[in-house]
Amino acid sequence: MAFLFNASLSIDRKPYAGQPVPTYCGLPWLRDACHNWRMLDLGDVDRLADKVATATLKGVKLSRVYSTATTDSDGRDALNVTIVVDSKYKNTMTGDTALNAIVRIQRDLRASGEERFAIVDFTTEDELTSNGDT
């Protein structure tokens, strides 16, 4: 009995700046191998995270959003996404809205083909300057 195997990619839409969205090849046991994973440019990550955070954290003024390359606890490549909230608005953000922003940022990065896990931090400008980060 012959068994034919086709694990080709199918790309069906382009949601962010022309980035193709990977879709499953139809073989559930080969799920991750069928994705076209890549690392996005940090500028693209910043724009996507800013867009999602602004949409999710309504009523909270964001000063800026930036990302850096890092590693996770297992030593794999990861992203550190920092969302800087205006100091006047830090008490208006709830845990639920912060969690929604984190989940949406991670989901949208994955949908854009980003293979690195996003570690999302919230801070204020005051906290950054007191730690020496700017």
C-alpha positions in Angstrom: 0.0 0.0 0.0 1.4 3.4 -1.0 1.2 6.4 1.3 1.5 9.8 -0.2 2.7 12.6 2.0 2.2 16.3 1.2 3.3 18.8 3.9 3.2 22.0 1.8 2.4 25.4 3.3 -0.7 27.2 2.5 -0.7 31.0 3.0 -4.1 32.6 2.8 -3.9 36.3 3.9 -1.6 39.2 4.8 -2.7 41.0 7.9 0.4 43.1 9.0 2.6 44.9 6.5 2.5 42.2 3.9 3.4 39.4 6.4 1.9 36.1 5.3 -0.1 34.1 7.9 0.9 30.5 8.1 -1.9 27.9 8.1 -2.0 24.3 8.9 -1.1 21.8 6.1 -3.9 19.5 7.1 -1.9 17.0 9.1 -2.6 17.6 12.8 0.3 15.4 14.0 2.7 17.6 11.9 1.1 20.8 13.1 4.2 23.0 14.0 6.3 21.7 11.1 3.7 23.1 8.7 4.1 26.7 9.8 6.4 29.1 8.2 7.9 30.6 11.4 10.3 33.5 11.3 11.6 36.3 13.5 10.0 39.7 12.9 12.0 42.9 12.9 11.9 44.6 16.3 10.4 47.7 14.7 7.5 45.5 13.4 7.1 44.0 16.8 7.0 47.5 18.4 4.3 48.6 15.9 2.2 45.5 16.4 2.4 45.7 20.2 1.7 49.4 20.3 -1.4 48.9 18.0 -2.7 46.0 20.2 -2.0 47.8 23.5 -3.6 51.0 22.4 -6.7 49.1 21.3 -6.9 46.9 24.4 -6.0 49.4 27.1 -8.7 52.0 26.4 -8.6 54.9 28.8 -4.9 54.4 29.6 -2.4 56.7 28.0 0.7 54.9 26.8 4.0 56.8 26.6 5.7 54.3 24.3 6.1 50.6 23.5 9.5 49.0 22.8 10.9 45.5 22.5 14.3 43.9 22.8 15.6 40.4 22.0 16.2 38.2 25.0 16.1 34.5 26.0 13.5 32.7 28.1 14.1 30.5 31.1 14.9 27.5 28.8 17.5 29.5 26.9 15.4 29.9 23.8 15.1 33.1 21.8 12.4 35.4 23.2 11.1 38.9 23.0 10.9 41.4 25.9 8.0 43.8 25.1 7.8 46.8 27.4 4.7 48.9 27.6 5.4 52.3 29.2 2.2 53.7 30.8 1.9 57.4 31.6 2.4 57.8 35.4 -1.0 59.5 35.8 -2.8 56.5 34.4 -1.0 53.7 36.2 -3.9 53.2 38.7 -6.6 53.1 36.0 -5.4 49.9 34.5 -6.9 46.7 35.9 -5.4 43.2 36.0 -8.0 42.0 33.5 -7.1 44.6 30.9 -3.4 44.0 31.3 -3.9 40.3 30.9 -6.1 40.9 27.8 -3.3 43.0 26.3 -0.6 40.4 27.0 -2.7 37.6 25.5 -3.6 39.6 22.4 0.0 40.7 21.8 1.2 37.2 22.1 -1.6 35.9 19.8 -1.1 38.6 17.2 2.7 38.1 17.1 2.1 34.3 16.6 -0.4 35.0 13.9 2.2 37.2 12.1 4.6 34.3 12.1 6.8 35.4 15.0 8.4 32.3 16.6 9.8 33.9 19.7 7.7 33.9 23.0 6.8 37.5 24.0 7.5 38.4 27.7 5.3 41.5 28.2 6.1 44.0 31.0 4.2 47.1 32.1 6.1 50.1 33.6 6.0 53.9 34.0 8.6 56.5 32.9 9.3 57.1 36.6 10.1 53.4 37.2 12.4 53.4 34.2 14.4 56.4 35.3 14.7 55.2 38.9 16.1 51.9 37.6 18.5 53.7 35.2 16.7 52.4 32.0 15.6 55.0 29.5 
